[in-house]
Amino acid sequence: MFAKLKKKIAEEAAVAPRPGGAARIPRSVSRESITSVGADSGDDFASDGSSSREDISSQLFRRNEQIRKLEVKLSDYADQIRNLQKIKEKLENALEKHQDSSMRKFQEQNEAHQASRAKMAEGMALALEKKDKEWMEKLGQVEKEKKMLQTQLQEMREQSLNLFQKRDEIDELEGFQQQEIAKVKHMLLKKEESLSRAEQELEARAQELTHARAELQEARSESSGLRKDLQDLQQQFLELQAHRDELMTAETNAENKITALELREQELQTVIQQLSVDLQNVSLSQVRYKLTEQLQEKVSSLENKLERNLSGDEHVQELIKEKAALEQRLEESRQQALADRTRHSEAVNRLETQVRKTDLFIVSHNLSITSGLQSEMSSRETVSVEIAKALEETRKQREELQQQLEESTRALNNEHFPSPENSVVEQNGEVAAADVIQLQKDNRELEQQVAEKNKKIRPDSEVLELRANSEVPNASVTVTNNSDLNDSREINFEYLKHVVLKFMSCRESEAFHLIKAVSVLLNFSQEEENMLKETLEYKMSWFGSKPSPKGSIRPSISSPRTLWP
């Protein structure tokens, strides 16, 4: 018996390394196959070993097929991950191109808007300055005409007063002067009618002046409204820029999140690979360890049997015990293999779900970024359309204002330039003035005759008349001079106030053109005017030295002050 057992052990030891070598068996042979081999060898120790070898080879073939299927699945997963990476790279390239194109379009629109806004502001400022100058010139002309008419009216009133005084004196004289006085009365009535007409014309001109000032005030209010609209548009532009910056920051955050997810995906892939390698190493080490333990137990059991020298029945009982122990071990090894399988499948499922979640998150994040960019582009397009509408409305308002100003200038020109009827009235007025002068001469001659005749009655009449004739013209000259001076000062004060307000509220480039007017109105010296020009140039320039005030420049109080024209 013992010789047969030794022969079988030797045959098994000689046959084991042939089909694939000793290094290949642990890679494919599982715990079930090893335990089944041990059980079969313990059970059929005396029979032929061909059936156990066929079972081992079939189990090895099954295990190899399972391993190949798992490798195919792993290769499919790797291909899917590569495809997803390619799709992600394509989406990133498309997103970068779209961002570059959108940024270029936005910059072009921004530059065009700024250029059009600057042109519109310059055009409006120049047009307003021209209109202000024209209105001021027209107002000056109207004021001059008003002064002339007032002086004529004052002269006519003074002449009428003189005539009435002379009439009273002539009434005290003899009756032969009554016919001449009647003529004078008739001429005076005509002159009073002309004076009433002149007063009506003055009132009409005053109403026209008030109407023109009201129109000028309306034009200024409309210009202020347009400036407010420009400020609103600038504020909208700044809000759009802030919104663009927020979107850019959100985009950078999204890109950072995408890179973090990519790194997480790479880490998960490395973990999966490491787990597969660890499982293979653990399975190989466990298989080797179990084989060595089983062989050692077999050798120990054979040595015990040889040492005991048991009988046939005892030997059978001992073999039955060994069979039961081996079956128990086989069951335990099967349970362990099932537990290892479940753990491995759970780990693989967990990793697969994590990969799916990361893929879904990447896709959803890319979709949210694209939708946000599309909404931003649509909002920018709507804002650009609104800005274009606002610019169109401002252009229409400017054209309407220009038309209104042209109509008002035409009306004023028609009013200021005399018509043929007005020229006829003026000619009649000139004829009446010549008649008055002739009458004055006749009156003087008559007065001389009466003075010669009535020297005895009124010796002091000539002295009184000379005093009256000398005092009245002097008084009229002083009154007219004082009234003209006051009116000219009021006009110059209003013009100075307008120029100072314009100088303080406009830009440096516009204020540079008003230096001459301010220096003339405020009676600046040449050094003070140069100093003002240098300070404005310093404010307008980017890199310039601040002009230091010279010690010789002082307010020109001591200089002779010229009267305003």
C-alpha positions as CSV (number, residue, x, y, z in Angstrom):
1,M,0.0,0.0,0.0
2,F,2.6,2.5,1.0
3,A,4.6,1.8,-2.2
4,K,1.6,2.5,-4.3
5,L,0.9,5.8,-2.5
6,K,4.5,6.8,-2.9
7,K,4.3,6.1,-6.6
8,K,1.1,8.2,-7.0
9,I,2.7,11.1,-5.2
10,A,5.8,10.9,-7.4
11,E,3.6,10.8,-10.5
12,E,1.6,13.8,-9.4
13,A,4.7,15.8,-8.6
14,A,6.2,14.9,-12.1
15,V,3.0,15.7,-14.0
16,A,2.0,19.1,-12.2
17,P,4.5,21.5,-14.0
18,R,3.9,20.2,-17.6
19,P,0.6,21.9,-18.8
20,G,1.5,25.6,-18.7
21,G,4.2,25.6,-16.0
22,A,4.0,26.3,-12.3
23,A,3.8,30.1,-12.7
24,R,0.7,30.0,-14.9
25,I,-1.5,27.9,-12.6
26,P,-1.9,30.5,-9.8
27,R,-3.1,33.2,-12.2
28,S,-6.1,31.2,-13.5
29,V,-6.8,28.6,-10.8
30,S,-9.3,29.8,-8.2
31,R,-9.9,28.6,-4.7
32,E,-12.8,26.4,-5.7
33,S,-10.6,24.5,-8.3
34,I,-7.8,24.0,-5.8
35,T,-10.1,22.8,-3.1
36,S,-11.9,20.5,-5.5
37,V,-8.5,19.1,-6.6
38,G,-7.6,18.4,-3.0
39,A,-11.0,16.8,-2.3
40,D,-10.8,14.7,-5.4
41,S,-7.3,13.6,-4.6
42,G,-8.2,12.7,-1.1
43,D,-11.4,10.9,-2.1
44,D,-10.0,8.9,-5.0
45,F,-6.5,8.3,-3.8
46,A,-6.4,4.8,-5.1
47,S,-8.2,5.4,-8.5
48,D,-6.9,6.8,-11.7
49,G,-6.0,10.6,-11.8
50,S,-7.4,11.3,-15.3
51,S,-10.8,12.6,-14.1
52,S,-9.3,15.2,-11.6
53,R,-7.0,16.5,-14.3
54,E,-9.9,17.0,-16.7
55,D,-11.9,18.9,-14.1
56,I,-8.9,21.1,-13.3
57,S,-8.4,21.9,-17.0
58,S,-12.1,22.6,-17.5
59,Q,-12.2,24.9,-14.5
60,L,-9.0,26.6,-15.7
61,F,-10.5,27.1,-19.1
62,R,-13.7,28.6,-17.6
63,R,-11.7,30.9,-15.4
64,N,-9.6,32.1,-18.3
65,E,-12.8,32.8,-20.3
66,Q,-14.1,34.9,-17.4
67,I,-10.9,36.8,-17.1
68,R,-10.9,37.5,-20.9
69,K,-14.5,38.8,-20.7
70,L,-13.5,41.1,-17.8
71,E,-10.5,42.3,-19.8
72,V,-12.7,43.0,-22.8
73,K,-15.1,45.0,-20.5
74,L,-12.2,46.9,-19.1
75,S,-10.9,47.7,-22.6
76,D,-14.4,48.9,-23.6
77,Y,-14.5,51.1,-20.5
78,A,-11.1,52.6,-21.4
79,D,-12.3,53.3,-25.0
80,Q,-15.4,55.0,-23.7
81,I,-13.3,57.2,-21.4
82,R,-11.1,58.1,-24.3
83,N,-14.1,59.1,-26.5
84,L,-15.5,61.2,-23.7
85,Q,-12.1,62.9,-23.3
86,K,-12.0,63.7,-27.1
87,I,-15.6,65.0,-26.9
88,K,-14.7,67.2,-23.9
89,E,-11.6,68.6,-25.8
90,K,-13.8,69.4,-28.9
91,L,-16.3,71.2,-26.7
92,E,-13.6,73.2,-24.9
93,N,-12.1,74.3,-28.3
94,A,-15.6,75.3,-29.6
95,L,-16.3,77.2,-26.4
96,E,-13.0,79.1,-26.7
97,K,-13.7,80.0,-30.3
98,H,-17.1,81.2,-29.4
99,Q,-15.8,83.3,-26.5
100,D,-13.1,84.9,-28.8
101,S,-15.7,85.8,-31.4
102,S,-18.1,87.2,-28.9
103,M,-15.3,89.3,-27.2
104,R,-14.3,90.7,-30.6
105,K,-17.8,91.6,-31.5
106,F,-18.4,93.2,-28.2
107,Q,-15.2,95.2,-28.4
108,E,-16.1,96.4,-32.0
109,Q,-19.6,97.4,-30.8
110,N,-18.1,99.2,-27.8
111,E,-15.6,101.2,-30.0
112,A,-18.3,102.1,-32.5
113,H,-20.6,103.2,-29.7
114,Q,-17.9,105.3,-28.1
115,A,-17.0,107.0,-31.4
116,S,-20.6,107.7,-32.3
117,R,-21.3,109.1,-28.8
118,A,-18.2,111.3,-28.9
119,K,-19.2,112.6,-32.4
120,M,-22.7,113.3,-31.3
121,A,-21.6,115.1,-28.1
122,E,-19.2,117.3,-30.1
123,G,-21.8,118.1,-32.7
124,M,-24.4,118.9,-30.2
125,A,-22.0,121.2,-28.2
126,L,-20.9,123.0,-31.3
127,A,-24.5,123.4,-32.5
128,L,-25.6,124.7,-29.1
129,E,-22.6,127.2,-29.0
130,K,-23.5,128.5,-32.5
131,K,-27.1,128.8,-31.6
132,D,-26.3,130.6,-28.4
133,K,-24.0,133.0,-30.2
134,E,-26.7,133.7,-32.9
135,W,-29.4,134.3,-30.3
136,M,-27.1,136.6,-28.3
137,E,-26.3,138.6,-31.4
138,K,-30.0,138.8,-32.4
139,L,-30.9,139.9,-28.8
140,G,-28.2,142.6,-29.0
141,Q,-29.6,143.8,-32.3
142,V,-33.1,143.9,-30.9
143,E,-31.9,145.7,-27.7
144,K,-30.1,148.3,-29.9
145,E,-33.2,148.9,-31.9
146,K,-35.2,149.1,-28.7
147,K,-32.8,151.8,-27.4
148,M,-33.0,153.7,-30.7
149,L,-36.8,153.7,-30.6
150,Q,-36.8,154.7,-26.9
151,T,-34.4,157.6,-27.6
152,Q,-36.6,158.7,-30.5
153,L,-39.6,158.5,-28.3
154,Q,-37.9,160.5,-25.6
155,E,-36.8,163.1,-28.1
156,M,-40.3,163.4,-29.5
157,R,-41.8,163.7,-26.0
158,E,-39.3,166.5,-25.2
159,Q,-40.0,168.2,-28.5
160,S,-43.7,168.0,-27.7
161,L,-43.1,169.5,-24.3
162,N,-41.1,172.3,-25.8
163,L,-43.8,173.0,-28.4
164,F,-46.5,173.0,-25.7
165,Q,-44.5,175.5,-23.7
166,K,-43.9,177.7,-26.7
167,R,-47.6,177.5,-27.5
168,D,-48.5,178.8,-24.1
169,E,-46.0,181.6,-24.4
170,I,-47.4,182.5,-27.9
171,D,-51.0,182.4,-26.5
172,E,-50.0,185.2,-24.2
173,L,-48.8,187.2,-27.2
174,E,-51.0,188.7,-29.8
175,G,-53.7,187.0,-31.8
176,F,-52.0,187.0,-35.1
177,Q,-50.0,183.9,-34.1
178,Q,-53.2,181.7,-33.7
179,Q,-53.1,180.4,-37.3
180,E,-49.5,179.3,-36.9
181,I,-50.3,177.6,-33.6
182,A,-53.2,175.7,-35.2
183,K,-50.8,174.4,-37.8
184,V,-48.4,173.4,-35.1
185,K,-51.3,171.6,-33.3
186,H,-52.2,169.7,-36.4
187,M,-48.6,168.6,-36.8
188,L,-48.4,167.7,-33.1
189,L,-51.5,165.5,-33.4
190,K,-49.9,163.7,-36.3
191,K,-46.7,163.3,-34.4
192,E,-48.6,161.9,-31.4
193,E,-50.3,159.4,-33.6
194,S,-46.9,158.4,-34.9
195,L,-45.6,158.2,-31.3
196,S,-48.5,155.9,-30.4
197,R,-47.7,153.7,-33.3
198,A,-44.1,153.7,-32.3
199,E,-45.1,152.7,-28.8
200,Q,-47.3,149.9,-30.1
201,E,-44.4,148.7,-32.2
202,L,-42.1,148.8,-29.1
203,E,-44.7,146.7,-27.2
204,A,-44.9,144.2,-30.1
205,R,-41.1,144.0,-30.2
206,A,-41.0,143.5,-26.4
207,Q,-43.5,140.6,-26.8
208,E,-41.4,139.1,-29.6
209,L,-38.3,139.4,-27.3
210,T,-40.1,137.5,-24.5
211,H,-41.3,134.9,-27.0
212,A,-37.7,134.4,-28.3
213,R,-36.4,134.1,-24.8
214,A,-39.0,131.5,-24.0
215,E,-38.0,129.5,-27.1
216,L,-34.4,129.8,-26.1
217,Q,-35.2,128.5,-22.6
218,E,-37.1,125.6,-24.1
219,A,-34.2,124.8,-26.4
220,R,-31.9,124.8,-23.4
221,S,-34.2,122.5,-21.4
222,E,-34.3,120.1,-24.3
223,S,-30.5,120.2,-24.6
224,S,-30.3,119.4,-20.9
225,G,-32.8,116.5,-21.4
226,L,-30.6,115.2,-24.2
227,R,-27.5,115.4,-21.9
228,K,-29.4,113.4,-19.2
229,D,-30.2,110.8,-21.9
230,L,-26.5,110.6,-22.7
231,Q,-25.7,110.1,-19.1
232,D,-28.3,107.3,-18.8
233,L,-26.8,105.6,-21.8
234,Q,-23.3,105.8,-20.3
235,Q,-24.6,104.3,-17.0
236,Q,-26.2,101.4,-18.9
237,F,-22.9,100.9,-20.7
238,L,-21.1,100.7,-17.3
239,E,-23.7,98.2,-16.0
240,L,-23.2,96.0,-19.1
241,Q,-19.4,96.1,-18.5
242,A,-19.9,95.0,-14.9
243,H,-22.3,92.2,-16.0
244,R,-19.7,91.1,-18.5
245,D,-17.0,90.9,-15.8
246,E,-19.3,88.8,-13.6
247,L,-19.8,86.4,-16.4
248,M,-16.1,86.2,-17.1
249,T,-15.5,85.3,-13.4
250,A,-18.3,82.7,-13.6
251,E,-16.7,81.2,-16.7
252,T,-13.2,81.0,-15.0
253,N,-14.8,79.3,-12.0
254,A,-16.5,76.8,-14.3
255,E,-13.3,76.1,-16.0
256,N,-11.6,75.5,-12.7
257,K,-14.4,73.1,-11.7
258,I,-14.0,71.2,-15.0
259,T,-10.3,70.8,-14.4
260,A,-10.9,69.6,-10.8
261,L,-13.4,67.0,-12.1
262,E,-10.9,65.9,-14.7
263,L,-8.3,65.4,-12.0
264,R,-10.9,63.5,-10.0
265,E,-11.6,61.2,-12.9
266,Q,-7.9,60.5,-13.4
267,E,-7.6,59.7,-9.7
268,L,-10.6,57.3,-10.0
269,Q,-9.0,55.6,-13.0
270,T,-5.7,55.1,-11.2
271,V,-7.6,53.7,-8.1
272,I,-9.5,51.2,-10.4
273,Q,-6.2,50.1,-11.9
274,Q,-4.6,49.8,-8.5
275,L,-7.5,47.8,-7.2
276,S,-7.4,45.3,-10.1
277,V,-3.7,44.8,-9.6
278,D,-4.1,44.3,-5.9
279,L,-6.9,41.8,-6.4
280,Q,-4.8,39.8,-8.9
281,N,-1.8,39.8,-6.5
282,V,-4.0,38.8,-3.5
283,S,-5.6,36.0,-5.4
284,L,-2.2,34.7,-6.6
285,S,-0.7,34.8,-3.1
286,Q,-3.7,33.2,-1.5
287,V,-3.7,30.4,-4.1
288,R,0.0,29.7,-3.5
289,Y,-0.4,29.8,0.2
290,K,-3.4,27.3,0.1
291,L,-1.5,24.9,-2.1
292,T,1.5,24.8,0.2
293,E,-0.7,24.3,3.2
294,Q,-2.6,21.4,1.5
295,L,0.6,19.7,0.5
296,Q,2.1,20.1,3.9
297,E,-1.1,18.6,5.5
298,K,-1.0,15.7,3.0
299,V,2.7,15.0,3.8
300,S,2.0,15.2,7.5
301,S,-1.0,12.9,7.2
302,L,1.0,10.4,5.2
303,E,3.8,10.5,7.7
304,N,1.4,9.9,10.6
305,K,-0.1,7.0,8.8
306,L,3.3,5.5,8.2
307,E,4.2,5.9,11.8
308,R,1.0,4.4,13.1
309,N,0.8,1.3,10.8
310,L,-2.9,1.1,11.1
311,S,-5.1,-1.7,9.8
312,G,-7.5,-1.5,6.8
313,D,-10.6,-0.5,8.7
314,E,-8.7,2.1,10.7
315,H,-7.2,3.4,7.5
316,V,-10.7,3.7,5.9
317,Q,-12.0,5.6,9.0
318,E,-9.1,7.9,8.9
319,L,-9.7,8.6,5.2
320,I,-13.4,9.3,5.9
321,K,-12.4,11.8,8.6
322,E,-9.9,13.4,6.2
323,K,-12.6,13.6,3.5
324,A,-15.1,15.3,5.9
325,A,-12.5,17.8,6.9
326,L,-11.6,18.5,3.3
327,E,-15.2,19.0,2.4
328,Q,-15.6,21.4,5.3
329,R,-12.6,23.3,4.1
330,L,-13.9,23.3,0.6
331,E,-17.2,24.8,1.8
332,E,-15.4,27.5,3.7
333,S,-13.2,28.3,0.7
334,R,-16.3,28.6,-1.5
335,Q,-17.9,31.0,0.9
336,Q,-14.8,33.1,1.0
337,A,-14.6,33.1,-2.8
338,L,-18.3,34.2,-3.0
339,A,-17.6,37.0,-0.5
340,D,-14.5,38.2,-2.4
341,R,-16.6,38.2,-5.6
342,T,-19.4,40.2,-4.1
343,R,-16.8,42.7,-2.7
344,H,-15.1,43.0,-6.0
345,S,-18.4,43.5,-7.9
346,E,-19.5,46.1,-5.4
347,A,-16.2,48.0,-5.7
348,V,-16.5,47.9,-9.5
349,N,-20.1,49.1,-9.4
350,R,-19.2,51.9,-7.1
351,L,-16.4,53.1,-9.3
352,E,-18.7,52.8,-12.4
353,T,-21.4,54.9,-10.7
354,Q,-18.8,57.6,-9.7
355,V,-17.6,57.7,-13.3
356,R,-21.1,58.1,-14.6
357,K,-21.9,60.8,-12.1
358,T,-18.7,62.7,-13.1
359,D,-19.6,62.4,-16.8
360,L,-23.2,63.6,-16.2
361,F,-21.9,66.5,-14.1
362,I,-19.5,67.5,-16.9
363,V,-22.2,67.4,-19.5
364,S,-24.7,69.3,-17.4
365,H,-22.1,71.9,-16.5
366,N,-21.1,72.4,-20.2
367,L,-24.8,72.8,-21.1
368,S,-25.3,75.4,-18.4
369,I,-22.3,77.3,-19.5
370,T,-23.5,77.3,-23.2
371,S,-27.0,78.4,-22.1
372,G,-25.6,81.2,-20.0
373,L,-23.4,82.4,-22.8
374,Q,-26.4,82.3,-25.2
375,S,-28.5,84.2,-22.7
376,E,-25.7,86.8,-22.3
377,M,-25.4,87.2,-26.0
378,S,-29.2,87.7,-26.4
379,S,-29.2,90.3,-23.5
380,R,-26.3,92.1,-25.1
381,E,-28.1,92.2,-28.5
382,T,-31.3,93.5,-26.8
383,V,-29.3,96.2,-25.0
384,S,-27.5,97.2,-28.3
385,V,-30.9,97.5,-30.0
386,E,-32.2,99.7,-27.2
387,I,-29.1,101.9,-27.4
388,A,-29.6,102.2,-31.2
389,K,-33.2,103.2,-30.6
390,A,-32.2,105.7,-28.0
391,L,-29.6,107.2,-30.4
392,E,-32.2,107.3,-33.2
393,E,-34.6,109.1,-30.9
394,T,-31.9,111.7,-29.8
395,R,-31.1,112.2,-33.5
396,K,-34.8,112.9,-34.3
397,Q,-35.1,115.3,-31.3
398,R,-31.9,117.1,-32.5
399,E,-33.4,117.4,-36.0
400,E,-36.6,118.7,-34.6
401,L,-34.8,121.2,-32.5
402,Q,-32.8,122.4,-35.5
403,Q,-36.0,122.8,-37.5
404,Q,-37.5,124.8,-34.7
405,L,-34.4,127.0,-34.4
406,E,-34.4,127.6,-38.2
407,E,-38.1,128.5,-38.1
408,S,-37.5,130.9,-35.2
409,T,-34.5,132.5,-36.9
410,R,-36.5,133.0,-40.1
411,A,-39.3,134.6,-38.1
412,L,-36.9,136.9,-36.4
413,N,-35.2,137.8,-39.7
414,N,-38.6,138.6,-41.2
415,E,-39.4,140.7,-38.1
416,H,-36.1,142.6,-38.1
417,F,-35.7,143.2,-41.8
418,P,-38.1,146.0,-42.8
419,S,-40.9,145.3,-45.2
420,P,-42.0,147.8,-47.9
421,E,-45.0,149.0,-45.7
422,N,-42.6,149.6,-42.8
423,S,-40.2,151.5,-45.1
424,V,-43.1,153.7,-46.3
425,V,-44.1,154.4,-42.6
426,E,-40.5,155.3,-41.9
427,Q,-40.3,157.6,-44.9
428,N,-43.5,159.3,-43.7
429,G,-41.9,159.6,-40.2
430,E,-38.9,161.2,-41.8
431,V,-41.1,163.7,-43.7
432,A,-42.9,164.5,-40.5
433,A,-39.6,165.1,-38.7
434,A,-38.5,167.5,-41.5
435,D,-41.8,169.4,-41.1
436,V,-41.2,169.7,-37.4
437,I,-37.7,171.1,-38.0
438,Q,-39.1,173.6,-40.5
439,L,-41.8,174.6,-38.0
440,Q,-39.2,175.1,-35.3
441,K,-37.3,177.5,-37.5
442,D,-40.4,179.4,-38.3
443,N,-41.3,179.6,-34.7
444,R,-37.8,180.9,-33.9
445,E,-38.2,183.7,-36.5
446,L,-41.6,184.6,-35.2
447,E,-40.3,184.7,-31.7
448,Q,-37.6,187.0,-32.7
449,Q,-40.2,189.3,-34.4
450,V,-42.4,189.2,-31.3
451,A,-39.4,189.9,-29.1
452,E,-38.5,192.9,-31.2
453,K,-42.1,194.2,-31.1
454,N,-42.7,193.5,-27.4
455,K,-39.4,194.6,-25.9
456,K,-41.3,197.1,-23.9
457,I,-43.9,194.6,-22.7
458,R,-41.6,191.7,-21.8
459,P,-38.0,192.6,-21.6
460,D,-37.0,189.4,-20.0
461,S,-38.7,187.0,-22.5
462,E,-35.6,186.5,-24.5
463,V,-33.5,185.7,-21.5
464,L,-36.1,183.1,-20.4
465,E,-36.2,181.6,-23.8
466,L,-32.4,181.3,-24.1
467,R,-32.3,179.7,-20.7
468,A,-35.0,177.2,-21.6
469,N,-33.4,176.4,-24.9
470,S,-30.0,175.9,-23.2
471,E,-31.2,173.8,-20.2
472,V,-33.6,171.5,-22.0
473,P,-31.1,170.0,-24.5
474,N,-28.4,169.6,-21.8
475,A,-30.9,167.7,-19.6
476,S,-32.0,165.5,-22.5
477,V,-28.4,164.7,-23.3
478,T,-27.6,163.7,-19.7
479,V,-30.8,161.7,-19.4
480,T,-30.2,159.8,-22.6
481,N,-26.5,159.2,-21.7
482,N,-27.5,157.9,-18.3
483,S,-30.2,155.6,-19.7
484,D,-28.0,154.3,-22.4
485,L,-25.2,153.6,-19.9
486,N,-27.5,151.8,-17.6
487,D,-29.0,149.7,-20.4
488,S,-25.6,148.8,-21.8
489,R,-24.4,147.8,-18.3
490,E,-27.5,145.5,-17.8
491,I,-26.9,143.9,-21.2
492,N,-23.2,143.4,-20.5
493,F,-23.9,142.0,-17.0
494,E,-26.4,139.5,-18.5
495,Y,-23.9,138.5,-21.2
496,L,-21.1,138.2,-18.6
497,K,-23.2,136.0,-16.4
498,H,-24.0,133.7,-19.4
499,V,-20.3,133.5,-20.4
500,V,-19.2,132.7,-16.8
501,L,-21.8,130.0,-16.4
502,K,-20.9,128.5,-19.8
503,F,-17.2,128.7,-18.9
504,M,-17.7,126.9,-15.5
505,S,-20.0,124.2,-16.8
506,C,-18.4,123.2,-20.1
507,R,-15.3,121.0,-20.8
508,E,-11.7,122.3,-20.9
509,S,-11.6,122.1,-24.7
510,E,-14.8,124.2,-24.9
511,A,-13.7,126.6,-22.2
512,F,-10.5,127.3,-24.0
513,H,-12.5,129.2,-26.7
514,L,-14.2,131.4,-24.1
515,I,-11.0,132.8,-22.5
516,K,-11.0,135.8,-24.8
517,A,-14.6,136.7,-24.0
518,V,-14.0,136.4,-20.2
519,S,-10.8,138.4,-20.4
520,V,-12.6,141.2,-22.3
521,L,-15.6,141.3,-20.0
522,L,-13.5,141.2,-16.8
523,N,-10.8,143.6,-18.1
524,F,-8.0,141.0,-17.7
525,S,-4.4,142.0,-18.6
526,Q,-2.4,140.0,-21.1
527,E,-0.5,138.2,-18.4
528,E,-3.7,137.2,-16.6
529,E,-5.1,135.9,-19.9
530,N,-1.9,133.9,-20.6
531,M,-2.1,132.5,-17.0
532,L,-5.6,131.3,-17.6
533,K,-4.7,129.6,-20.9
534,E,-1.7,127.8,-19.3
535,T,-3.9,126.4,-16.4
536,L,-6.5,125.1,-18.9
537,E,-3.7,123.5,-21.0
538,Y,-2.3,121.9,-17.9
539,K,-5.8,120.4,-17.1
540,M,-6.2,119.2,-20.6
541,S,-2.8,117.5,-20.9
542,W,-1.8,114.1,-19.5
543,F,1.8,114.9,-18.7
544,G,2.5,118.5,-17.9
545,S,3.9,120.7,-15.2
546,K,1.5,122.9,-13.2
547,P,2.0,126.6,-14.0
548,S,3.3,128.5,-11.1
549,P,1.7,131.9,-10.5
550,K,4.1,134.7,-11.2
551,G,4.6,137.4,-8.5
552,S,4.0,140.2,-11.0
553,I,0.4,139.0,-11.8
554,R,-2.1,140.6,-9.5
555,P,-5.8,141.5,-10.0
556,S,-5.9,144.4,-12.4
557,I,-7.6,146.8,-10.0
558,S,-5.2,149.7,-10.5
559,S,-5.5,149.6,-14.3
560,P,-7.9,152.1,-15.8
561,R,-11.3,150.5,-16.1
562,T,-12.9,151.0,-19.5
563,L,-16.7,151.3,-19.7
564,W,-18.5,148.4,-21.2
565,P,-19.6,149.1,-24.7
